[in-house]
Amino acid sequence: MWIYLLYGLIGLMALRSLLTLMSQHKKVHTYLLKQELAKQETELAEQAAAEKLEAQLDAASSKLEKRAA
């Protein structure tokens, strides 16, 4: 009888440990995904800024060509 109680307690401890480990893994995974998303957003913002700057340079270049002609 005592052995079943002991096995039950060990089983509960193992389950609790597993659930804690899964929770920590989820937190780490979520943190890494947020970091990756922030990195991608930064890259997109930099790319948009570069495209805007390139458009401005093209417009200025066109103006200079029109004035020269």
PQR file with spaces between the fields and no chain letter, atoms N, CA, C, O and H, PARSE charges and radii, in Angstrom:
ATOM       1  N    MET     1       0.818   -1.192    0.000 -0.4000 1.5000
ATOM       2  CA   MET     1       0.000    0.000    0.000 -0.0000 2.0000
ATOM       3  C    MET     1       0.861    1.256    0.000  0.5500 1.7000
ATOM       4  O    MET     1       0.602    2.193   -0.756 -0.5500 1.4000
ATOM       5  N    TRP     2       1.894    1.276    0.856 -0.4000 1.5000
ATOM       6  CA   TRP     2       2.765    2.451    0.926 -0.0000 2.0000
ATOM       7  C    TRP     2       3.528    2.670   -0.372  0.5500 1.7000
ATOM       8  O    TRP     2       3.853    3.799   -0.740 -0.5500 1.4000
ATOM       9  H    TRP     2       2.105    0.515    1.470  0.4000 1.0000
ATOM      10  N    ILE     3       3.799    1.590   -1.041 -0.4000 1.5000
ATOM      11  CA   ILE     3       4.568    1.712   -2.277 -0.0000 2.0000
ATOM      12  C    ILE     3       3.760    2.467   -3.339  0.5500 1.7000
ATOM      13  O    ILE     3       4.331    3.225   -4.123 -0.5500 1.4000
ATOM      14  H    ILE     3       3.534    0.673   -0.742  0.4000 1.0000
ATOM      15  N    TYR     4       2.431    2.265   -3.370 -0.4000 1.5000
ATOM      16  CA   TYR     4       1.587    2.968   -4.334 -0.0000 2.0000
ATOM      17  C    TYR     4       1.525    4.461   -4.020  0.5500 1.7000
ATOM      18  O    TYR     4       1.529    5.300   -4.921 -0.5500 1.4000
ATOM      19  H    TYR     4       1.967    1.649   -2.733  0.4000 1.0000
ATOM      20  N    LEU     5       1.468    4.770   -2.753 -0.4000 1.5000
ATOM      21  CA   LEU     5       1.484    6.160   -2.331 -0.0000 2.0000
ATOM      22  C    LEU     5       2.805    6.810   -2.719  0.5500 1.7000
ATOM      23  O    LEU     5       2.826    7.945   -3.195 -0.5500 1.4000
ATOM      24  H    LEU     5       1.465    4.089   -2.021  0.4000 1.0000
ATOM      25  N    LEU     6       3.893    6.102   -2.520 -0.4000 1.5000
ATOM      26  CA   LEU     6       5.213    6.606   -2.889 -0.0000 2.0000
ATOM      27  C    LEU     6       5.307    6.815   -4.398  0.5500 1.7000
ATOM      28  O    LEU     6       5.794    7.848   -4.858 -0.5500 1.4000
ATOM      29  H    LEU     6       3.876    5.180   -2.133  0.4000 1.0000
ATOM      30  N    TYR     7       4.839    5.828   -5.167 -0.4000 1.5000
ATOM      31  CA   TYR     7       4.845    5.976   -6.627 -0.0000 2.0000
ATOM      32  C    TYR     7       3.975    7.153   -7.067  0.5500 1.7000
ATOM      33  O    TYR     7       4.335    7.885   -7.989 -0.5500 1.4000
ATOM      34  H    TYR     7       4.443    4.989   -4.794  0.4000 1.0000
ATOM      35  N    GLY     8       2.843    7.333   -6.414 -0.4000 1.5000
ATOM      36  CA   GLY     8       1.955    8.455   -6.734 -0.0000 2.0000
ATOM      37  C    GLY     8       2.628    9.787   -6.473  0.5500 1.7000
ATOM      38  O    GLY     8       2.539   10.699   -7.294 -0.5500 1.4000
ATOM      39  H    GLY     8       2.550    6.739   -5.665  0.4000 1.0000
ATOM      40  N    LEU     9       3.306    9.909   -5.331 -0.4000 1.5000
ATOM      41  CA   LEU     9       4.007   11.150   -5.002 -0.0000 2.0000
ATOM      42  C    LEU     9       5.145   11.414   -5.982  0.5500 1.7000
ATOM      43  O    LEU     9       5.351   12.550   -6.410 -0.5500 1.4000
ATOM      44  H    LEU     9       3.378    9.168   -4.664  0.4000 1.0000
ATOM      45  N    ILE    10       5.871   10.379   -6.332 -0.4000 1.5000
ATOM      46  CA   ILE    10       6.968   10.534   -7.291 -0.0000 2.0000
ATOM      47  C    ILE    10       6.412   10.939   -8.655  0.5500 1.7000
ATOM      48  O    ILE    10       6.986   11.781   -9.346 -0.5500 1.4000
ATOM      49  H    ILE    10       5.703    9.456   -5.984  0.4000 1.0000
ATOM      50  N    GLY    11       5.298   10.333   -9.030 -0.4000 1.5000
ATOM      51  CA   GLY    11       4.655   10.678  -10.297 -0.0000 2.0000
ATOM      52  C    GLY    11       4.197   12.126  -10.315  0.5500 1.7000
ATOM      53  O    GLY    11       4.378   12.818  -11.317 -0.5500 1.4000
ATOM      54  H    GLY    11       4.832    9.649   -8.469  0.4000 1.0000
ATOM      55  N    LEU    12       3.604   12.597   -9.218 -0.4000 1.5000
ATOM      56  CA   LEU    12       3.170   13.997   -9.140 -0.0000 2.0000
ATOM      57  C    LEU    12       4.354   14.955   -9.202  0.5500 1.7000
ATOM      58  O    LEU    12       4.289   15.996   -9.856 -0.5500 1.4000
ATOM      59  H    LEU    12       3.457   12.034   -8.404  0.4000 1.0000
ATOM      60  N    MET    13       5.436   14.594   -8.515 -0.4000 1.5000
ATOM      61  CA   MET    13       6.632   15.439   -8.551 -0.0000 2.0000
ATOM      62  C    MET    13       7.211   15.504   -9.960  0.5500 1.7000
ATOM      63  O    MET    13       7.642   16.565  -10.412 -0.5500 1.4000
ATOM      64  H    MET    13       5.489   13.748   -7.984  0.4000 1.0000
ATOM      65  N    ALA    14       7.220   14.373  -10.646 -0.4000 1.5000
ATOM      66  CA   ALA    14       7.739   14.346  -12.008 -0.0000 2.0000
ATOM      67  C    ALA    14       6.847   15.154  -12.939  0.5500 1.7000
ATOM      68  O    ALA    14       7.346   15.864  -13.812 -0.5500 1.4000
ATOM      69  H    ALA    14       6.870   13.511  -10.278  0.4000 1.0000
ATOM      70  N    LEU    15       5.538   15.052  -12.762 -0.4000 1.5000
ATOM      71  CA   LEU    15       4.612   15.813  -13.594 -0.0000 2.0000
ATOM      72  C    LEU    15       4.765   17.308  -13.356  0.5500 1.7000
ATOM      73  O    LEU    15       4.762   18.103  -14.295 -0.5500 1.4000
ATOM      74  H    LEU    15       5.133   14.474  -12.053  0.4000 1.0000
ATOM      75  N    ARG    16       4.900   17.679  -12.085 -0.4000 1.5000
ATOM      76  CA   ARG    16       5.100   19.093  -11.749 -0.0000 2.0000
ATOM      77  C    ARG    16       6.401   19.609  -12.366  0.5500 1.7000
ATOM      78  O    ARG    16       6.439   20.717  -12.901 -0.5500 1.4000
ATOM      79  H    ARG    16       4.903   17.033  -11.322  0.4000 1.0000
ATOM      80  N    SER    17       7.440   18.825  -12.294 -0.4000 1.5000
ATOM      81  CA   SER    17       8.718   19.202  -12.877 -0.0000 2.0000
ATOM      82  C    SER    17       8.606   19.353  -14.389  0.5500 1.7000
ATOM      83  O    SER    17       9.150   20.294  -14.967 -0.5500 1.4000
ATOM      84  H    SER    17       7.408   17.924  -11.859  0.4000 1.0000
ATOM      85  N    LEU    18       7.905   18.429  -15.021 -0.4000 1.5000
ATOM      86  CA   LEU    18       7.716   18.493  -16.466 -0.0000 2.0000
ATOM      87  C    LEU    18       6.941   19.740  -16.863  0.5500 1.7000
ATOM      88  O    LEU    18       7.309   20.420  -17.821 -0.5500 1.4000
ATOM      89  H    LEU    18       7.464   17.665  -14.551  0.4000 1.0000
ATOM      90  N    LEU    19       5.876   20.045  -16.141 -0.4000 1.5000
ATOM      91  CA   LEU    19       5.079   21.233  -16.448 -0.0000 2.0000
ATOM      92  C    LEU    19       5.891   22.518  -16.257  0.5500 1.7000
ATOM      93  O    LEU    19       5.762   23.458  -17.042 -0.5500 1.4000
ATOM      94  H    LEU    19       5.577   19.493  -15.363  0.4000 1.0000
ATOM      95  N    THR    20       6.716   22.557  -15.226 -0.4000 1.5000
ATOM      96  CA   THR    20       7.581   23.712  -15.008 -0.0000 2.0000
ATOM      97  C    THR    20       8.576   23.864  -16.149  0.5500 1.7000
ATOM      98  O    THR    20       8.804   24.971  -16.636 -0.5500 1.4000
ATOM      99  H    THR    20       6.821   21.793  -14.588  0.4000 1.0000
ATOM     100  N    LEU    21       9.159   22.770  -16.569 -0.4000 1.5000
ATOM     101  CA   LEU    21      10.106   22.791  -17.674 -0.0000 2.0000
ATOM     102  C    LEU    21       9.431   23.257  -18.963  0.5500 1.7000
ATOM     103  O    LEU    21      10.004   24.048  -19.713 -0.5500 1.4000
ATOM     104  H    LEU    21       8.974   21.871  -16.173  0.4000 1.0000
ATOM     105  N    MET    22       8.225   22.774  -19.221 -0.4000 1.5000
ATOM     106  CA   MET    22       7.494   23.187  -20.420 -0.0000 2.0000
ATOM     107  C    MET    22       7.170   24.679  -20.377  0.5500 1.7000
ATOM     108  O    MET    22       7.241   25.357  -21.402 -0.5500 1.4000
ATOM     109  H    MET    22       7.759   22.132  -18.612  0.4000 1.0000
ATOM     110  N    SER    23       6.822   25.185  -19.223 -0.4000 1.5000
ATOM     111  CA   SER    23       6.510   26.605  -19.067 -0.0000 2.0000
ATOM     112  C    SER    23       7.752   27.459  -19.340  0.5500 1.7000
ATOM     113  O    SER    23       7.672   28.479  -20.025 -0.5500 1.4000
ATOM     114  H    SER    23       6.765   24.634  -18.390  0.4000 1.0000
ATOM     115  N    GLN    24       8.885   27.042  -18.808 -0.4000 1.5000
ATOM     116  CA   GLN    24      10.130   27.775  -19.040 -0.0000 2.0000
ATOM     117  C    GLN    24      10.510   27.740  -20.514  0.5500 1.7000
ATOM     118  O    GLN    24      10.962   28.744  -21.066 -0.5500 1.4000
ATOM     119  H    GLN    24       8.950   26.213  -18.252  0.4000 1.0000
ATOM     120  N    HIS    25      10.330   26.603  -21.144 -0.4000 1.5000
ATOM     121  CA   HIS    25      10.640   26.474  -22.566 -0.0000 2.0000
ATOM     122  C    HIS    25       9.758   27.412  -23.385  0.5500 1.7000
ATOM     123  O    HIS    25      10.228   28.044  -24.330 -0.5500 1.4000
ATOM     124  H    HIS    25       9.963   25.788  -20.697  0.4000 1.0000
ATOM     125  N    LYS    26       8.487   27.501  -23.024 -0.4000 1.5000
ATOM     126  CA   LYS    26       7.557   28.387  -23.736 -0.0000 2.0000
ATOM     127  C    LYS    26       7.987   29.842  -23.588  0.5500 1.7000
ATOM     128  O    LYS    26       7.945   30.605  -24.553 -0.5500 1.4000
ATOM     129  H    LYS    26       8.105   26.987  -22.256  0.4000 1.0000
ATOM     130  N    LYS    27       8.401   30.228  -22.381 -0.4000 1.5000
ATOM     131  CA   LYS    27       8.847   31.606  -22.146 -0.0000 2.0000
ATOM     132  C    LYS    27      10.078   31.928  -22.982  0.5500 1.7000
ATOM     133  O    LYS    27      10.157   32.997  -23.587 -0.5500 1.4000
ATOM     134  H    LYS    27       8.435   29.608  -21.597  0.4000 1.0000
ATOM     135  N    VAL    28      11.027   31.019  -23.017 -0.4000 1.5000
ATOM     136  CA   VAL    28      12.249   31.235  -23.798 -0.0000 2.0000
ATOM     137  C    VAL    28      11.922   31.314  -25.288  0.5500 1.7000
ATOM     138  O    VAL    28      12.426   32.186  -25.996 -0.5500 1.4000
ATOM     139  H    VAL    28      10.962   30.151  -22.526  0.4000 1.0000
ATOM     140  N    HIS    29      11.083   30.404  -25.753 -0.4000 1.5000
ATOM     141  CA   HIS    29      10.706   30.384  -27.165 -0.0000 2.0000
ATOM     142  C    HIS    29       9.977   31.676  -27.550  0.5500 1.7000
ATOM     143  O    HIS    29      10.240   32.246  -28.609 -0.5500 1.4000
ATOM     144  H    HIS    29      10.673   29.696  -25.178  0.4000 1.0000
ATOM     145  N    THR    30       9.064   32.137  -26.691 -0.4000 1.5000
ATOM     146  CA   THR    30       8.339   33.381  -26.945 -0.0000 2.0000
ATOM     147  C    THR    30       9.303   34.563  -26.984  0.5500 1.7000
ATOM     148  O    THR    30       9.176   35.438  -27.841 -0.5500 1.4000
ATOM     149  H    THR    30       8.851   31.674  -25.830  0.4000 1.0000
ATOM     150  N    TYR    31      10.257   34.595  -26.072 -0.4000 1.5000
ATOM     151  CA   TYR    31      11.241   35.672  -26.037 -0.0000 2.0000
ATOM     152  C    TYR    31      12.071   35.691  -27.324  0.5500 1.7000
ATOM     153  O    TYR    31      12.309   36.754  -27.899 -0.5500 1.4000
ATOM     154  H    TYR    31      10.360   33.884  -25.376  0.4000 1.0000
ATOM     155  N    LEU    32      12.508   34.516  -27.768 -0.4000 1.5000
ATOM     156  CA   LEU    32      13.301   34.448  -28.991 -0.0000 2.0000
ATOM     157  C    LEU    32      12.484   34.872  -30.207  0.5500 1.7000
ATOM     158  O    LEU    32      13.007   35.537  -31.102 -0.5500 1.4000
ATOM     159  H    LEU    32      12.314   33.653  -27.300  0.4000 1.0000
ATOM     160  N    LEU    33      11.220   34.496  -30.248 -0.4000 1.5000
ATOM     161  CA   LEU    33      10.360   34.915  -31.357 -0.0000 2.0000
ATOM     162  C    LEU    33      10.157   36.431  -31.362  0.5500 1.7000
ATOM     163  O    LEU    33      10.149   37.055  -32.423 -0.5500 1.4000
ATOM     164  H    LEU    33      10.795   33.956  -29.522  0.4000 1.0000
ATOM     165  N    LYS    34       9.995   37.017  -30.185 -0.4000 1.5000
ATOM     166  CA   LYS    34       9.845   38.476  -30.101 -0.0000 2.0000
ATOM     167  C    LYS    34      11.109   39.177  -30.569  0.5500 1.7000
ATOM     168  O    LYS    34      11.035   40.200  -31.250 -0.5500 1.4000
ATOM     169  H    LYS    34      10.001   36.510  -29.323  0.4000 1.0000
ATOM     170  N    GLN    35      12.268   38.640  -30.211 -0.4000 1.5000
ATOM     171  CA   GLN    35      13.531   39.223  -30.666 -0.0000 2.0000
ATOM     172  C    GLN    35      13.643   39.149  -32.180  0.5500 1.7000
ATOM     173  O    GLN    35      14.053   40.120  -32.816 -0.5500 1.4000
ATOM     174  H    GLN    35      12.328   37.810  -29.657  0.4000 1.0000
ATOM     175  N    GLU    36      13.291   38.029  -32.758 -0.4000 1.5000
ATOM     176  CA   GLU    36      13.353   37.852  -34.206 -0.0000 2.0000
ATOM     177  C    GLU    36      12.387   38.804  -34.904  0.5500 1.7000
ATOM     178  O    GLU    36      12.724   39.382  -35.937 -0.5500 1.4000
ATOM     179  H    GLU    36      12.958   37.240  -32.242  0.4000 1.0000
ATOM     180  N    LEU    37      11.194   38.969  -34.350 -0.4000 1.5000
ATOM     181  CA   LEU    37      10.217   39.883  -34.925 -0.0000 2.0000
ATOM     182  C    LEU    37      10.726   41.320  -34.870  0.5500 1.7000
ATOM     183  O    LEU    37      10.579   42.063  -35.840 -0.5500 1.4000
ATOM     184  H    LEU    37      10.920   38.499  -33.510  0.4000 1.0000
ATOM     185  N    ALA    38      11.314   41.713  -33.763 -0.4000 1.5000
ATOM     186  CA   ALA    38      11.866   43.064  -33.638 -0.0000 2.0000
ATOM     187  C    ALA    38      12.995   43.269  -34.651  0.5500 1.7000
ATOM     188  O    ALA    38      13.104   44.340  -35.248 -0.5500 1.4000
ATOM     189  H    ALA    38      11.433   41.109  -32.975  0.4000 1.0000
ATOM     190  N    LYS    39      13.820   42.262  -34.844 -0.4000 1.5000
ATOM     191  CA   LYS    39      14.911   42.344  -35.813 -0.0000 2.0000
ATOM     192  C    LYS    39      14.355   42.517  -37.226  0.5500 1.7000
ATOM     193  O    LYS    39      14.861   43.333  -37.997 -0.5500 1.4000
ATOM     194  H    LYS    39      13.731   41.392  -34.359  0.4000 1.0000
ATOM     195  N    GLN    40      13.323   41.757  -37.563 -0.4000 1.5000
ATOM     196  CA   GLN    40      12.720   41.851  -38.891 -0.0000 2.0000
ATOM     197  C    GLN    40      12.066   43.216  -39.095  0.5500 1.7000
ATOM     198  O    GLN    40      12.163   43.791  -40.180 -0.5500 1.4000
ATOM     199  H    GLN    40      12.913   41.095  -36.937  0.4000 1.0000
ATOM     200  N    GLU    41      11.402   43.740  -38.064 -0.4000 1.5000
ATOM     201  CA   GLU    41      10.781   45.060  -38.168 -0.0000 2.0000
ATOM     202  C    GLU    41      11.836   46.138  -38.376  0.5500 1.7000
ATOM     203  O    GLU    41      11.627   47.069  -39.154 -0.5500 1.4000
ATOM     204  H    GLU    41      11.323   43.273  -37.183  0.4000 1.0000
ATOM     205  N    THR    42      12.961   46.018  -37.690 -0.4000 1.5000
ATOM     206  CA   THR    42      14.046   46.981  -37.851 -0.0000 2.0000
ATOM     207  C    THR    42      14.601   46.920  -39.272  0.5500 1.7000
ATOM     208  O    THR    42      14.852   47.955  -39.891 -0.5500 1.4000
ATOM     209  H    THR    42      13.131   45.262  -37.058  0.4000 1.0000
ATOM     210  N    GLU    43      14.790   45.711  -39.783 -0.4000 1.5000
ATOM     211  CA   GLU    43      15.293   45.565  -41.146 -0.0000 2.0000
ATOM     212  C    GLU    43      14.324   46.153  -42.159  0.5500 1.7000
ATOM     213  O    GLU    43      14.751   46.797  -43.118 -0.5500 1.4000
ATOM     214  H    GLU    43      14.586   44.870  -39.280  0.4000 1.0000
ATOM     215  N    LEU    44      13.024   45.941  -41.963 -0.4000 1.5000
ATOM     216  CA   LEU    44      12.025   46.506  -42.868 -0.0000 2.0000
ATOM     217  C    LEU    44      12.023   48.027  -42.807  0.5500 1.7000
ATOM     218  O    LEU    44      11.900   48.690  -43.837 -0.5500 1.4000
ATOM     219  H    LEU    44      12.678   45.418  -41.184  0.4000 1.0000
ATOM     220  N    ALA    45      12.157   48.580  -41.611 -0.4000 1.5000
ATOM     221  CA   ALA    45      12.194   50.033  -41.459 -0.0000 2.0000
ATOM     222  C    ALA    45      13.431   50.604  -42.145  0.5500 1.7000
ATOM     223  O    ALA    45      13.347   51.638  -42.808 -0.5500 1.4000
ATOM     224  H    ALA    45      12.256   48.041  -40.775  0.4000 1.0000
ATOM     225  N    GLU    46      14.572   49.945  -41.996 -0.4000 1.5000
ATOM     226  CA   GLU    46      15.792   50.400  -42.650 -0.0000 2.0000
ATOM     227  C    GLU    46      15.659   50.322  -44.172  0.5500 1.7000
ATOM     228  O    GLU    46      16.110   51.213  -44.892 -0.5500 1.4000
ATOM     229  H    GLU    46      14.640   49.105  -41.458  0.4000 1.0000
ATOM     230  N    GLN    47      15.038   49.251  -44.645 -0.4000 1.5000
ATOM     231  CA   GLN    47      14.852   49.087  -46.079 -0.0000 2.0000
ATOM     232  C    GLN    47      13.910   50.167  -46.621  0.5500 1.7000
ATOM     233  O    GLN    47      14.161   50.726  -47.688 -0.5500 1.4000
ATOM     234  H    GLN    47      14.672   48.527  -44.060  0.4000 1.0000
ATOM     235  N    ALA    48      12.840   50.459  -45.898 -0.4000 1.5000
ATOM     236  CA   ALA    48      11.905   51.502  -46.322 -0.0000 2.0000
ATOM     237  C    ALA    48      12.593   52.866  -46.342  0.5500 1.7000
ATOM     238  O    ALA    48      12.377   53.657  -47.260 -0.5500 1.4000
ATOM     239  H    ALA    48      12.636   50.005  -45.030  0.4000 1.0000
ATOM     240  N    ALA    49      13.418   53.140  -45.335 -0.4000 1.5000
ATOM     241  CA   ALA    49      14.144   54.408  -45.292 -0.0000 2.0000
ATOM     242  C    ALA    49      15.126   54.504  -46.452  0.5500 1.7000
ATOM     243  O    ALA    49      15.282   55.569  -47.050 -0.5500 1.4000
ATOM     244  H    ALA    49      13.593   52.497  -44.590  0.4000 1.0000
ATOM     245  N    ALA    50      15.782   53.404  -46.770 -0.4000 1.5000
ATOM     246  CA   ALA    50      16.728   53.409  -47.885 -0.0000 2.0000
ATOM     247  C    ALA    50      16.000   53.640  -49.211  0.5500 1.7000
ATOM     248  O    ALA    50      16.489   54.376  -50.068 -0.5500 1.4000
ATOM     249  H    ALA    50      15.655   52.539  -46.285  0.4000 1.0000
ATOM     250  N    GLU    51      14.839   53.016  -49.379 -0.4000 1.5000
ATOM     251  CA   GLU    51      14.066   53.211  -50.610 -0.0000 2.0000
ATOM     252  C    GLU    51      13.577   54.651  -50.729  0.5500 1.7000
ATOM     253  O    GLU    51      13.585   55.229  -51.817 -0.5500 1.4000
ATOM     254  H    GLU    51      14.441   52.418  -48.683  0.4000 1.0000
ATOM     255  N    LYS    52      13.152   55.225  -49.608 -0.4000 1.5000
ATOM     256  CA   LYS    52      12.702   56.620  -49.612 -0.0000 2.0000
ATOM     257  C    LYS    52      13.846   57.552  -49.979  0.5500 1.7000
ATOM     258  O    LYS    52      13.673   58.479  -50.770 -0.5500 1.4000
ATOM     259  H    LYS    52      13.146   54.756  -48.725  0.4000 1.0000
ATOM     260  N    LEU    53      15.013   57.303  -49.402 -0.4000 1.5000
ATOM     261  CA   LEU    53      16.179   58.122  -49.702 -0.0000 2.0000
ATOM     262  C    LEU    53      16.576   57.982  -51.163  0.5500 1.7000
ATOM     263  O    LEU    53      16.944   58.965  -51.806 -0.5500 1.4000
ATOM     264  H    LEU    53      15.153   56.550  -48.759  0.4000 1.0000
ATOM     265  N    GLU    54      16.504   56.770  -51.688 -0.4000 1.5000
ATOM     266  CA   GLU    54      16.835   56.543  -53.086 -0.0000 2.0000
ATOM     267  C    GLU    54      15.860   57.282  -53.997  0.5500 1.7000
ATOM     268  O    GLU    54      16.264   57.837  -55.019 -0.5500 1.4000
ATOM     269  H    GLU    54      16.205   55.971  -51.165  0.4000 1.0000
ATOM     270  N    ALA    55      14.582   57.292  -53.633 -0.4000 1.5000
ATOM     271  CA   ALA    55      13.584   58.022  -54.416 -0.0000 2.0000
ATOM     272  C    ALA    55      13.874   59.519  -54.388  0.5500 1.7000
ATOM     273  O    ALA    55      13.742   60.196  -55.408 -0.5500 1.4000
ATOM     274  H    ALA    55      14.254   56.842  -52.803  0.4000 1.0000
ATOM     275  N    GLN    56      14.267   60.038  -53.233 -0.4000 1.5000
ATOM     276  CA   GLN    56      14.612   61.453  -53.136 -0.0000 2.0000
ATOM     277  C    GLN    56      15.838   61.777  -53.992  0.5500 1.7000
ATOM     278  O    GLN    56      15.885   62.817  -54.649 -0.5500 1.4000
ATOM     279  H    GLN    56      14.374   59.488  -52.405  0.4000 1.0000
ATOM     280  N    LEU    57      16.816   60.893  -53.980 -0.4000 1.5000
ATOM     281  CA   LEU    57      18.012   61.116  -54.799 -0.0000 2.0000
ATOM     282  C    LEU    57      17.679   61.065  -56.283  0.5500 1.7000
ATOM     283  O    LEU    57      18.218   61.846  -57.067 -0.5500 1.4000
ATOM     284  H    LEU    57      16.778   60.048  -53.447  0.4000 1.0000
ATOM     285  N    ASP    58      16.803   60.161  -56.672 -0.4000 1.5000
ATOM     286  CA   ASP    58      16.380   60.095  -58.067 -0.0000 2.0000
ATOM     287  C    ASP    58      15.650   61.366  -58.472  0.5500 1.7000
ATOM     288  O    ASP    58      15.865   61.879  -59.570 -0.5500 1.4000
ATOM     289  H    ASP    58      16.365   59.526  -56.035  0.4000 1.0000
ATOM     290  N    ALA    59      14.789   61.880  -57.598 -0.4000 1.5000
ATOM     291  CA   ALA    59      14.056   63.114  -57.887 -0.0000 2.0000
ATOM     292  C    ALA    59      15.021   64.284  -58.013  0.5500 1.7000
ATOM     293  O    ALA    59      14.881   65.107  -58.917 -0.5500 1.4000
ATOM     294  H    ALA    59      14.614   61.463  -56.706  0.4000 1.0000
ATOM     295  N    ALA    60      15.976   64.364  -57.134 -0.4000 1.5000
ATOM     296  CA   ALA    60      16.969   65.453  -57.201 -0.0000 2.0000
ATOM     297  C    ALA    60      17.812   65.328  -58.454  0.5500 1.7000
ATOM     298  O    ALA    60      18.144   66.328  -59.091 -0.5500 1.4000
ATOM     299  H    ALA    60      16.090   63.695  -56.400  0.4000 1.0000
ATOM     300  N    SER    61      18.158   64.101  -58.807 -0.4000 1.5000
ATOM     301  CA   SER    61      18.927   63.872  -60.025 -0.0000 2.0000
ATOM     302  C    SER    61      18.139   64.304  -61.260  0.5500 1.7000
ATOM     303  O    SER    61      18.702   64.889  -62.185 -0.5500 1.4000
ATOM     304  H    SER    61      17.888   63.288  -58.290  0.4000 1.0000
ATOM     305  N    SER    62      16.858   64.022  -61.274 -0.4000 1.5000
ATOM     306  CA   SER    62      16.002   64.405  -62.398 -0.0000 2.0000
ATOM     307  C    SER    62      15.934   65.930  -62.503  0.5500 1.7000
ATOM     308  O    SER    62      16.003   66.480  -63.602 -0.5500 1.4000
ATOM     309  H    SER    62      16.400   63.547  -60.523  0.4000 1.0000
ATOM     310  N    LYS    63      15.800   66.607  -61.375 -0.4000 1.5000
ATOM     311  CA   LYS    63      15.753   68.061  -61.383 -0.0000 2.0000
ATOM     312  C    LYS    63      17.037   68.652  -61.944  0.5500 1.7000
ATOM     313  O    LYS    63      17.009   69.596  -62.734 -0.5500 1.4000
ATOM     314  H    LYS    63      15.744   66.160  -60.482  0.4000 1.0000
ATOM     315  N    LEU    64      18.167   68.080  -61.522 -0.4000 1.5000
ATOM     316  CA   LEU    64      19.454   68.585  -62.027 -0.0000 2.0000
ATOM     317  C    LEU    64      19.597   68.341  -63.527  0.5500 1.7000
ATOM     318  O    LEU    64      20.144   69.185  -64.237 -0.5500 1.4000
ATOM     319  H    LEU    64      18.190   67.313  -60.880  0.4000 1.0000
ATOM     320  N    GLU    65      19.125   67.229  -64.008 -0.4000 1.5000
ATOM     321  CA   GLU    65      19.195   66.939  -65.432 -0.0000 2.0000
ATOM     322  C    GLU    65      18.294   67.884  -66.213  0.5500 1.7000
ATOM     323  O    GLU    65      18.656   68.319  -67.307 -0.5500 1.4000
ATOM     324  H    GLU    65      18.681   66.544  -63.431  0.4000 1.0000
ATOM     325  N    LYS    66      17.124   68.209  -65.666 -0.4000 1.5000
ATOM     326  CA   LYS    66      16.220   69.148  -66.338 -0.0000 2.0000
ATOM     327  C    LYS    66      16.819   70.542  -66.386  0.5500 1.7000
ATOM     328  O    LYS    66      16.690   71.242  -67.390 -0.5500 1.4000
ATOM     329  H    LYS    66      16.830   67.856  -64.777  0.4000 1.0000
ATOM     330  N    ARG    67      17.475   70.949  -65.306 -0.4000 1.5000
ATOM     331  CA   ARG    67      18.106   72.288  -65.277 -0.0000 2.0000
ATOM     332  C    ARG    67      19.279   72.362  -66.229  0.5500 1.7000
ATOM     333  O    ARG    67      19.521   73.390  -66.860 -0.5500 1.4000
ATOM     334  H    ARG    67      17.580   70.381  -64.490  0.4000 1.0000
ATOM     335  N    ALA    68      20.006   71.258  -66.327 -0.4000 1.5000
ATOM     336  CA   ALA    68      21.186   71.246  -67.206 -0.0000 2.0000
ATOM     337  C    ALA    68      20.764   71.277  -68.675  0.5500 1.7000
ATOM     338  O    ALA    68      21.497   71.799  -69.514 -0.5500 1.4000
ATOM     339  H    ALA    68      19.809   70.422  -65.814  0.4000 1.0000
ATOM     340  N    ALA    69      19.624   70.738  -68.986 -0.4000 1.5000
ATOM     341  CA   ALA    69      19.196   70.661  -70.382 -0.0000 2.0000
ATOM     342  C    ALA    69      18.528   71.910  -70.858  0.5500 1.7000
ATOM     343  O    ALA    69      18.116   71.987  -72.016 -0.5500 1.4000
ATOM     344  H    ALA    69      19.028   70.314  -68.304  0.4000 1.0000
